[in-house]
Amino acid sequence: MTGSVKIIECPRDAWQGLEKNIPTARKVEYLLALTRAGFRHIDAVSFVSPKHVAQMADSEDVMKHFLASLPAGATPPEIIGIVVNEKGMERALATPGVTTLGYPYSISAYFRRANANMTRDESRKLVAHLRQQTKSAQRGLVVYISMAFGNPYDEPWGPEIVEDALIWLKDIGVHNVSLADTVGKASAEEVGALYRAVKDCVAGIELGVHLHSRPEDAAAKVAAAYEAGCRRFDGALTGLGGCPFAGDDLVGNIPTEIVLGTLAARGAQTGIDPAALEPVIKLTQSIRREFATTEMVH
């Protein structure tokens, strides 16, 4: 079951929970370091209200200076910009260098209301509009199915609910979907079981995972997804970031270094040399020390 695997590095997810704002120049430095290390797919920016996520208020400036700082002739990486509404979509489409828009589509009604104040129909209408607009603008679109592995709200959940969302997304022409374990709820066995249960209903969709985990469980979850057939993985170096609703400070993003090591042990080709990670890991640790008032992972 060896083969090529796509790695999406997620500094945006890592940074947005830090208490202190990271200067634009430091963000640009970091994105350039990721590019030098071989990352070709980066979840780098988001276009949300600064009142809610002040860390991302400079996304347009970050992209402007990042593009200007790339070496002459270099091919820019895929840059994912997260949006949650029409205004964010307009900002992202107007920002050079943002090649793909990302949208978190929640299958939990409670989580959807808390984060976007939308009904399911309103959220689906927005996704359909995103699909139309990104296609017209020749941009990509990735939809994250939030709470794909269950929720802590005692709401109905099961593979059939995930499958319903996937079939609908395929029907409207979405080609990239990531199953998100928003609160780090799933065990490795549950990760593998869900992926196996739904993967066949969406032939032609690139179906990935965006997992959160305690550090000791991360490798097992990555292995379970890979062995179930997953070939697209999100991660964040050192495991920084995650979801504050997890209720556990040790639940964060899956560390990219664990993703790479776990996949390499199974013969997968990631296109990233682990030896090239050291400089950017040092930058990650520096940002973590400087811009979090406490040592936290989400």
C-alpha positions in Angstrom: 0.0 0.0 0.0 2.9 2.3 -0.7 2.6 5.4 -2.9 2.6 9.2 -3.1 1.0 11.1 -0.2 0.1 14.8 -0.1 1.1 16.7 3.1 -0.6 19.9 4.0 1.2 22.0 6.5 -1.1 24.2 8.6 0.6 27.2 10.2 -2.6 29.1 10.1 -4.3 26.6 12.4 -1.2 26.6 14.6 -0.9 30.4 14.9 -4.5 31.4 15.4 -4.7 30.2 19.0 -1.6 32.0 20.2 -2.3 34.9 22.5 0.1 37.4 21.1 0.0 38.6 17.5 2.9 37.4 15.3 4.3 40.3 13.2 3.7 40.0 9.5 7.4 39.7 8.8 7.8 36.7 11.0 4.9 34.9 9.3 6.4 35.6 5.9 9.8 34.3 7.2 8.1 31.1 8.3 6.2 30.5 5.1 9.4 31.0 3.2 11.2 28.5 5.5 8.4 25.9 4.9 8.8 26.4 1.1 12.5 25.9 1.3 11.9 22.7 3.3 9.9 21.3 0.5 6.3 21.9 1.5 4.1 22.4 -1.6 0.7 22.7 0.1 0.3 25.2 3.0 -2.8 26.2 4.9 -1.4 29.7 5.5 -4.0 32.4 6.0 -7.7 32.9 6.8 -10.1 35.7 5.9 -12.3 36.0 9.0 -13.3 39.0 11.2 -10.3 40.4 13.1 -12.7 40.7 16.0 -12.9 37.0 16.2 -9.4 36.0 15.1 -7.0 39.0 15.5 -4.0 36.8 14.6 -5.2 36.6 11.0 -6.0 40.3 10.4 -2.9 40.7 8.2 -3.6 37.8 5.8 -3.5 40.1 2.7 -0.2 41.7 3.8 1.3 38.3 4.5 0.5 37.0 1.1 1.7 40.2 -0.6 5.1 40.1 1.1 5.4 36.3 0.8 5.0 36.4 -3.0 7.4 39.3 -3.3 10.0 37.4 -1.2 10.0 34.2 -3.2 13.2 33.6 -5.2 13.0 34.7 -8.9 11.6 31.9 -11.0 10.4 29.8 -8.0 7.0 28.1 -8.3 4.8 29.2 -5.4 3.2 26.5 -3.3 -0.5 25.9 -3.1 -1.8 28.3 -0.5 -5.0 27.6 1.3 -7.0 30.5 2.7 -9.8 29.7 5.1 -13.2 31.5 4.7 -16.4 31.2 6.7 -18.7 33.6 4.9 -19.3 35.6 1.7 -17.1 38.5 2.8 -14.2 36.2 3.5 -14.7 34.6 0.1 -14.5 38.0 -1.6 -11.3 38.9 0.3 -9.6 35.5 -0.5 -10.5 35.7 -4.2 -9.0 39.3 -4.3 -5.7 38.1 -2.7 -3.0 37.1 -5.2 -1.3 33.9 -4.2 -4.2 32.3 -2.5 -4.7 29.3 -4.9 -7.3 27.4 -2.8 -10.2 28.5 -0.6 -11.0 26.3 2.4 -14.4 26.1 4.1 -15.3 24.3 7.4 -18.6 22.6 6.9 -19.9 21.3 10.2 -22.2 18.3 10.4 -22.9 19.3 14.1 -25.7 21.7 14.3 -24.5 23.1 17.7 -21.0 23.6 16.4 -22.2 25.2 13.2 -24.4 27.7 15.1 -21.6 28.5 17.6 -19.0 29.2 14.9 -20.9 30.5 12.0 -24.5 31.1 13.2 -25.9 29.2 10.2 -28.5 26.6 9.6 -27.5 23.6 7.5 -29.3 25.0 4.5 -27.5 28.3 4.8 -24.1 26.6 5.1 -24.8 24.4 2.1 -25.9 27.4 0.1 -22.6 29.1 0.9 -20.6 26.0 -0.1 -22.4 25.9 -3.5 -21.7 29.5 -4.0 -18.0 29.0 -3.1 -17.8 26.1 -5.6 -19.3 28.4 -8.3 -17.0 31.3 -7.6 -13.8 29.4 -7.2 -14.4 27.6 -10.4 -15.0 30.9 -12.2 -11.9 32.3 -10.7 -9.9 29.2 -11.5 -9.1 28.6 -7.8 -9.3 25.4 -5.9 -11.7 24.6 -3.1 -11.3 22.2 -0.1 -14.2 21.6 2.3 -13.4 20.4 5.8 -16.2 18.3 7.3 -16.0 19.5 10.9 -17.0 17.0 13.7 -16.7 14.2 11.1 -15.6 11.7 13.8 -18.3 12.5 16.3 -19.1 15.4 18.6 -19.3 16.1 22.4 -22.8 17.5 22.2 -24.8 14.3 22.3 -26.0 15.0 18.8 -26.8 12.2 16.3 -23.6 11.0 14.5 -22.6 8.1 12.3 -20.9 7.2 9.1 -24.2 7.6 7.2 -24.3 11.3 8.2 -20.7 11.8 7.0 -21.6 9.9 3.8 -24.6 12.1 3.2 -22.4 15.2 3.3 -19.8 13.7 1.1 -22.2 12.6 -1.6 -23.8 16.1 -1.6 -20.3 17.7 -1.9 -19.5 15.4 -4.8 -22.8 16.2 -6.5 -22.1 19.9 -6.5 -18.6 19.4 -7.9 -16.3 19.6 -4.8 -13.2 17.6 -5.5 -11.2 18.0 -2.3 -12.6 17.1 1.1 -10.9 16.6 4.5 -12.5 14.7 7.4 -11.8 16.8 10.5 -11.6 15.3 14.0 -12.3 18.8 15.4 -12.1 17.9 19.1 -9.7 15.0 18.9 -12.4 12.5 19.9 -11.6 9.6 17.7 -9.4 6.7 18.5 -7.1 5.2 15.9 -9.5 2.4 15.4 -12.4 4.9 14.9 -10.3 6.9 12.4 -9.6 3.9 10.3 -13.2 2.6 10.5 -14.8 5.8 9.4 -12.4 6.3 6.5 -13.1 2.8 5.3 -16.9 3.2 5.7 -17.1 6.3 3.5 -14.3 6.3 1.0 -16.0 4.2 -1.6 -19.0 6.6 -1.8 -16.9 9.4 -3.2 -14.7 7.9 -5.9 -13.0 10.8 -7.7 -12.8 13.0 -4.6 -9.4 13.5 -2.9 -10.4 12.6 0.6 -8.0 13.6 3.4 -7.9 13.8 7.1 -7.3 16.8 9.5 -6.8 15.1 12.8 -6.3 16.3 16.3 -4.7 14.2 19.0 -2.8 13.8 22.2 0.9 13.3 21.2 1.1 9.7 22.3 -1.8 8.7 20.0 -0.8 10.7 16.9 1.2 8.0 15.1 -1.4 5.3 15.5 -4.1 7.6 14.1 -2.0 8.5 11.0 -1.2 4.8 10.5 -4.9 3.9 10.7 -5.9 6.5 8.2 -3.1 5.5 5.8 -3.9 1.8 6.0 -7.5 2.6 5.4 -6.5 4.3 2.1 -6.0 8.0 3.0 -3.3 9.8 0.9 -3.9 13.4 2.1 -2.8 14.4 5.6 -2.9 17.8 7.4 -0.4 18.5 10.1 1.4 21.2 12.0 5.1 21.1 13.0 5.5 20.3 16.7 1.8 19.8 17.0 1.1 23.4 17.7 -2.6 24.4 17.4 -5.8 22.5 17.5 -9.3 23.2 18.9 -10.0 24.9 22.2 -13.2 22.9 22.5 -11.2 19.8 23.0 -11.0 20.4 26.7 -7.5 19.0 27.0 -4.4 21.1 26.6 -2.5 18.1 25.2 -5.0 17.7 22.3 -3.5 19.6 19.3 -2.8 19.2 15.7 -1.0 16.0 14.6 2.7 16.9 14.5 3.9 16.9 10.9 7.2 15.2 11.9 5.1 12.3 13.3 3.1 12.2 10.1 6.2 12.1 8.0 7.9 9.5 10.1 4.9 7.2 10.3 4.3 7.4 6.6 8.0 6.9 5.7 8.0 3.7 7.8 5.3 2.4 5.5 7.1 3.3 2.3 5.0 6.3 1.4 6.6 9.1 -0.7 5.9 12.5 0.8 8.3 14.6 -1.2 9.7 16.2 2.0 13.2 15.4 3.3 13.0 15.0 7.1 16.5 16.4 7.3 15.2 19.7 5.8 12.8 20.1 8.7 15.3 21.2 11.4 15.5 24.9 10.6 11.7 25.3 10.3 11.2 23.3 13.5 13.5 25.7 15.3 11.4 28.6 13.9 8.3 26.9 15.1 9.7 26.5 18.6 10.8 30.1 18.6 7.3 31.4 17.6 5.8 29.1 20.2 8.0 30.6 23.0 7.6 34.2 21.9 3.9 34.5 21.2 2.1 32.2 23.7 1.8 33.6 27.2 1.6 30.1 28.5 2.8 26.8 27.0 -0.3 25.6 25.2 -1.1 23.7 22.1 -4.4 25.1 21.0 
